[in-house]
Amino acid sequence: MKPNFYRLLIVPLAVLFACNPKPVGLEPFQPLDALLVLPLSVNMLTGTTAQLGAQRFKDGTGTDKTAAAAWRSNDTNVVTVSNPGGLLTAGSPGRTTVEGSVEGVKATVQVIVEAPSLQLLPVTLGLKYRAFRAKNPDGGAPMADIPRFTQTKRLFANLVLEDGGRVDVADQMFWGLDDSSVASIEVIKTTTEDGGVADGGVFFTSTGLGDAVITGIFEGQTVNGNLSVSREPDPM
């Protein structure tokens, strides 16, 4: 019985290997032959720089080919790239791809350039104000209001950085109000003339009652906030 059993087993195996000389999972290993550009995607703010890297994989090993790679931006208005070197410089907001090439092998990376964003804190600046009308000694119409209570508050303009951090740039901005009768504006530089550091920023002081729109301009970007001046209650 045994000889017949083995004969029945060997024949199908012979047919199987004849039809599949390289069974699945037993094929010879094929080393990776590719180029990898890192990072895989880049988010930048206008005017900033970022470094690309190129890794060449061949014959089972990886080699840094950043300096040897040929670099090309598909939209130089959005971003330029040094060639050689792979240093990105962000231009105008937009999206594009940057291509790296080594030994005829190419890879691309997506680049997104955004304008710096400004955040006003608080969005609505509330101030208090109280004044009284001075009497006219000649008995005519009352003279102009004389302030009895004014309030000053600081407004922050945080520039959102590429890494998510924030820095107050209020003292570097141009500021205005659509109604200058309700408040005055004072900008104090954080860096003094002698190189020291001051507690600077932009400060609004109430000069009347009412509402106004605050406008701030920084490197071509305009942001708006609100100013509301209400009456300070009279002391009891």
C-alpha positions as CSV (number, residue, x, y, z in Angstrom):
1,M,0.0,0.0,0.0
2,K,2.8,2.4,0.8
3,P,4.5,2.4,-2.7
4,N,1.2,3.2,-4.3
5,F,0.5,6.0,-1.8
6,Y,3.8,7.7,-2.4
7,R,3.4,7.3,-6.1
8,L,0.1,9.1,-5.9
9,L,1.6,11.9,-3.9
10,I,4.7,12.5,-6.0
11,V,2.9,12.9,-9.3
12,P,0.8,15.9,-8.3
13,L,3.8,17.6,-6.7
14,A,5.8,17.2,-9.8
15,V,3.0,18.7,-11.9
16,L,2.7,21.6,-9.3
17,F,6.4,22.6,-9.5
18,A,6.5,22.2,-13.2
19,C,3.7,24.8,-13.5
20,N,5.0,27.0,-10.7
21,P,8.8,26.9,-10.7
22,K,8.8,29.9,-8.3
23,P,6.1,29.4,-5.7
24,V,4.7,32.6,-4.2
25,G,6.8,33.8,-1.3
26,L,10.0,32.2,-2.6
27,E,10.9,34.7,-5.3
28,P,14.4,36.2,-5.1
29,F,14.5,39.5,-3.1
30,Q,14.5,42.6,-5.3
31,P,16.4,45.5,-3.7
32,L,14.5,48.9,-3.6
33,D,15.6,51.2,-6.4
34,A,14.0,54.6,-5.6
35,L,14.4,58.2,-4.5
36,L,12.7,59.5,-1.4
37,V,12.3,63.3,-0.8
38,L,11.8,64.3,2.8
39,P,9.6,65.7,4.2
40,L,6.8,64.2,2.2
41,S,4.9,67.6,2.3
42,V,5.9,71.1,3.4
43,N,3.7,73.9,4.8
44,M,5.4,77.3,4.8
45,L,4.7,81.0,5.5
46,T,5.6,83.6,2.9
47,G,9.2,84.7,3.2
48,T,10.3,81.6,5.2
49,T,12.7,78.9,4.2
50,A,12.7,75.1,4.6
51,Q,15.3,72.4,3.8
52,L,14.5,69.3,1.7
53,G,16.5,66.1,1.8
54,A,17.0,63.4,-0.8
55,Q,17.6,59.7,0.1
56,R,18.7,57.4,-2.8
57,F,17.9,53.7,-2.2
58,K,19.8,51.3,-4.4
59,D,21.3,47.8,-3.9
60,G,19.7,47.5,-0.5
61,T,21.3,50.7,1.0
62,G,20.2,54.3,1.4
63,T,22.5,57.3,0.7
64,D,22.0,61.0,1.3
65,K,22.0,62.7,-2.1
66,T,20.6,66.0,-1.1
67,A,23.6,68.0,-2.4
68,A,23.9,65.9,-5.6
69,A,20.2,66.0,-6.5
70,A,18.8,68.2,-9.2
71,W,16.0,70.3,-7.9
72,R,13.1,72.0,-9.7
73,S,10.0,73.9,-8.6
74,N,6.9,73.6,-10.8
75,D,5.8,77.2,-9.8
76,T,8.6,79.6,-8.8
77,N,6.0,82.2,-7.9
78,V,4.9,80.0,-5.0
79,V,8.3,78.6,-4.0
80,T,11.9,78.6,-5.3
81,V,14.4,75.8,-4.6
82,S,18.2,76.1,-4.6
83,N,19.9,73.9,-7.1
84,P,22.0,72.3,-5.8
85,G,21.1,72.3,-2.1
86,G,17.3,71.8,-2.0
87,L,16.6,74.9,0.1
88,L,13.1,76.1,-0.3
89,T,12.2,79.8,-0.2
90,A,8.5,80.6,0.0
91,G,7.1,83.3,-2.2
92,S,3.4,84.0,-2.8
93,P,0.6,81.9,-1.2
94,G,-0.4,78.9,-3.2
95,R,0.3,75.2,-3.8
96,T,2.9,73.5,-6.0
97,T,5.3,70.5,-6.2
98,V,9.0,70.4,-6.1
99,E,10.9,67.6,-7.9
100,G,14.2,66.1,-7.0
101,S,16.2,63.9,-9.4
102,V,19.2,61.6,-8.8
103,E,20.7,59.3,-11.4
104,G,17.5,59.5,-13.5
105,V,15.2,58.6,-10.6
106,K,12.7,61.3,-9.6
107,A,10.5,62.0,-6.6
108,T,8.2,65.0,-5.8
109,V,7.1,66.8,-2.7
110,Q,4.0,68.9,-2.2
111,V,4.6,72.5,-0.9
112,I,1.8,74.7,0.5
113,V,2.7,78.4,1.1
114,E,0.3,80.5,3.2
115,A,0.4,84.2,4.3
116,P,1.1,84.8,7.9
117,S,-2.1,85.1,9.9
118,L,-2.9,87.7,12.5
119,Q,-5.1,87.2,15.5
120,L,-6.3,90.2,17.4
121,L,-6.8,89.7,21.2
122,P,-9.3,90.6,22.3
123,V,-11.4,90.9,19.1
124,T,-13.6,93.5,20.8
125,L,-11.8,96.0,23.1
126,G,-14.1,97.5,25.7
127,L,-13.2,100.8,27.4
128,K,-15.0,103.0,30.0
129,Y,-15.3,106.8,29.8
130,R,-17.0,109.5,32.0
131,A,-17.0,113.3,31.5
132,F,-18.9,116.4,32.6
133,R,-19.9,119.5,30.8
134,A,-18.0,122.6,32.0
135,K,-20.2,125.6,32.5
136,N,-19.7,128.7,30.4
137,P,-18.7,131.6,32.7
138,D,-20.4,133.9,30.3
139,G,-23.7,132.1,30.7
140,G,-23.7,130.8,27.1
141,A,-23.8,127.2,25.9
142,P,-21.9,124.7,28.0
143,M,-18.2,124.3,27.1
144,A,-16.7,121.0,25.8
145,D,-16.7,117.8,27.9
146,I,-14.0,117.5,30.4
147,P,-13.0,113.9,31.0
148,R,-13.4,112.7,34.6
149,F,-12.6,109.0,33.9
150,T,-10.6,107.5,31.0
151,Q,-9.4,103.9,30.6
152,T,-6.4,102.5,28.7
153,K,-6.1,98.9,27.4
154,R,-3.5,97.1,25.4
155,L,-4.4,95.2,22.2
156,F,-2.4,92.2,21.1
157,A,-1.8,91.3,17.4
158,N,-0.4,87.8,17.4
159,L,1.4,86.6,14.3
160,V,0.9,82.8,13.9
161,L,4.3,81.3,13.0
162,E,5.0,78.2,10.9
163,D,5.6,76.0,13.9
164,G,2.3,77.1,15.5
165,G,3.9,79.6,17.8
166,R,2.7,83.2,18.2
167,V,4.5,86.5,18.6
168,D,3.0,89.9,19.3
169,V,3.8,92.3,16.4
170,A,1.4,95.1,17.4
171,D,4.2,97.6,17.8
172,Q,5.3,97.0,14.2
173,M,1.9,97.7,12.7
174,F,0.0,100.7,11.4
175,W,-3.2,101.3,13.3
176,G,-6.3,103.3,12.7
177,L,-9.9,103.9,13.9
178,D,-12.9,104.8,11.7
179,D,-14.1,107.1,14.5
180,S,-11.2,108.9,16.2
181,S,-13.5,110.7,18.6
182,V,-14.0,107.6,20.8
183,A,-10.4,106.7,21.5
184,S,-6.7,107.6,20.9
185,I,-4.0,105.2,19.9
186,E,-0.4,105.0,21.2
187,V,2.2,102.6,19.8
188,I,5.2,101.9,22.0
189,K,8.1,100.1,20.5
190,T,9.3,97.0,22.4
191,T,12.9,97.8,21.5
192,T,14.3,101.1,22.8
193,E,16.7,103.3,20.9
194,D,19.6,102.2,23.1
195,G,18.9,98.5,22.4
196,G,17.0,97.8,25.6
197,V,13.6,96.1,25.8
198,A,10.4,97.9,26.9
199,D,7.0,96.7,27.7
200,G,5.7,98.0,24.4
201,G,2.7,97.3,22.2
202,V,-0.4,99.2,21.0
203,F,-2.6,101.0,23.6
204,F,-6.1,102.5,23.2
205,T,-7.4,105.2,25.5
206,S,-11.0,106.2,25.7
207,T,-11.8,109.8,24.7
208,G,-15.5,109.6,24.1
209,L,-18.5,107.3,24.0
210,G,-19.4,105.1,21.1
211,D,-18.2,102.3,18.8
212,A,-15.4,102.2,16.3
213,V,-13.7,99.7,14.0
214,I,-10.0,99.1,14.6
215,T,-7.8,98.5,11.5
216,G,-4.3,97.1,11.7
217,I,-1.9,96.6,8.8
218,F,1.1,94.4,8.9
219,E,3.2,93.6,5.8
220,G,0.3,94.0,3.4
221,Q,-2.1,92.1,5.5
222,T,-5.1,93.9,7.0
223,V,-7.0,92.8,10.1
224,N,-10.0,94.4,11.8
225,G,-11.3,94.4,15.4
226,N,-13.9,96.4,17.3
227,L,-13.7,99.1,20.0
228,S,-16.6,99.8,22.3
229,V,-16.6,102.7,24.8
230,S,-19.3,102.8,27.4
231,R,-20.0,105.2,30.2
232,E,-18.3,104.7,33.5
233,P,-21.0,104.8,36.2
234,D,-21.0,107.9,38.4
235,P,-19.6,107.3,41.9
236,M,-22.3,106.9,44.5
